Amino acid sequence: MNERSYQPLDDYGLIGDLHGAALVSRDGSIDWACFPRFDSPSLFARLLDSSAGGHWQLAPEGSRTHSTMRYLEHTAVLETVHETGTGSVRVLDAALPPVDGRSPSVLVRVCEGLAGRVELESVLRPAFDYARDRPRLEPLGDVGLRIAGAETSLSLVSSIGQQGASARVVLEPDERSAFVLGWDDEMPRPGDAQALLDDASAWWRAWCETCAYEGPYLDAVLRSAITLRLLTHLPTGAIVAAPTTSLPEIIGGESNWDYRYTWLRDAALTLYAWYATGQRAEGDPFFDWICTRVGRPEVEESGLNVMYDVDGGSDHAEQVLDHLEGYRASSPVRIGNAACHQIQQDIYGEVLDCFASACSWGRADKLALWPHYRVLADWVTVNWREPGNGIWELRGEGSHYVYSKVMLWVALDRALRVAREKGLPGDLGRWASAAAEIRASVFEHGWSDRLGAFRQSFEVDELDASNLLIPLVGFLPSDDPRVRSNLDRTIADLGIDGLVYRFAPDGGAAEGAFTVCTFWLVNALAHAGRLDVAVDVFERMLGRSSPLGLFPEQISPGTGELLGNFPQCFTHSALLTSAVNLARAAHLGTAPASLDAPEGSAHLVPVRPDVAA
């Protein structure tokens, strides 16, 4: 097969085994794979260097091929159909979920002839450790090969006995060929591959049955739920922000970050989405993971970390990989993330709100951890006047971001609520006094008469889409004139073609619109009772996804191009919340699990009485 250029992100599908993940392109190439963990060094990284990054492509020989890709309904199994001048074949790709005692990190690819006669080629070019380790390919028995790197060793077994970098097979209708790649010495046999894929499909469909949502957006809801599940680390319950690193916010730019970690902010917002759609088997372990982070001894002295790896590590030293070109020549490529050293004060609000909601939403057992959570409220009273880096993790000097201040108020409000309702100890007078001071400071320094809206920070008199969340977290009601004006100005000045920028583009090579901000707009509109507009924005946004229903961090308003790390947890959890809110407020479907949410739960709009009935 010839070398080819970078593929658009909407040509990729995500597969995973709840430990690690891979991206498979429409032309049959696994261009990114990190196993046995999401943040493991890559096995294939063609996504970040088209010539040297490494890949495994399984596709018809020749360039005259038309290919289409879809997920088998309500599964994480990809089906790609290749049509050539001589016939057609399909390829099924999946990473097997580690159930029934099966070891994780097993990738299965099954090819089946559909019509005519098609020659397929398997081209294996591994490049371990971000293409810093070129493994040896050694025969393994008479049916496979060993891929031996300096620190990683894999096995590939196949029904065609591939024992080198490439092999070919000709398929006619109903003929199959199977490939299995993994770590375990006792690999599944190629002859069992189709049955394993059938089992995986059945497992995913059974899991989808646990989703407590019905309505016109069911397919989008289930695809987002499956995507969030694919980003979940099964042993710990943690969810990574995205399975990729260094996919650029601006093509050719330097804003390329490693998202293969768990942010507390994302964690809290995803927990609401799990609970609101009835996925308690996923939400509860995730809440347990959050509680473990809060309960660490060092939190009392130094506060929470912004982000963690899936097993709770927090030192993610950032490195630049100069030897990789970067996606579409967008360098540098980074691994690790220096944001781990930032102060992002909004996380205290998200974490304490998460605690207050979860304890009243079926997890009263966690009230025993109150001594750890009250420490967070005490931290806020001491540190709320300090600057921080904000929700957007802007590097450089900190600022007094309005959304951060609002969420610091949320932290104290929820701590006061829990202490009063449950009769728990705490410095309530001090918390209440600090909460009142924070609230007054937002009104005094965070409102801009010039903008007719809340400003980004006390220092910067510009709009910021994160302030759409002010009514959704209970800081002000949605009918407050300032909230209504902020909503209108955000739509007018940050909205473009049904999308929303996080803040005003600064000219030049502008980044894309932030996908999560558009779903925040849906929720803000629904909260304000502007339901027709909310539905329109939501449905237009669903049309912006990739053909497989996946969302990136950003979308270019002009071209619709997907930008940034892909797919993104934050966006898919926001989609779930928006779908639930339209069910609660606009009769568009039902989300019965959300009706058990405590009154005033953040990010959920009030239920119209006729919906509750």
FENZI-V501135 format. One record per helix or strand of 2 or more residues. SS is the DSSP state (helix for helix, strand for strand). FROM is the first residue (numbers start at 1). LEN is the number of residues. If there is no record, write none. Layout:
SS | FROM | LEN
SS | FROM | LEN
//
This chain:
helix | 9 | 3
strand | 12 | 5
strand | 21 | 5
strand | 29 | 6
strand | 55 | 6
strand | 65 | 7
strand | 78 | 7
strand | 87 | 9
strand | 106 | 20
helix | 128 | 4
strand | 136 | 5
strand | 144 | 5
strand | 153 | 6
strand | 166 | 8
strand | 176 | 7
helix | 190 | 19
helix | 218 | 13
strand | 262 | 2
helix | 264 | 13
helix | 280 | 15
helix | 299 | 4
strand | 307 | 2
strand | 319 | 2
helix | 327 | 3
strand | 334 | 2
helix | 338 | 4
helix | 346 | 14
helix | 364 | 20
helix | 402 | 21
helix | 428 | 18
strand | 447 | 2
strand | 453 | 2
helix | 465 | 5
helix | 481 | 14
strand | 495 | 2
strand | 499 | 2
strand | 513 | 2
helix | 515 | 13
helix | 531 | 12
strand | 552 | 4
strand | 562 | 5
helix | 569 | 18
helix | 592 | 5
helix | 609 | 4
//
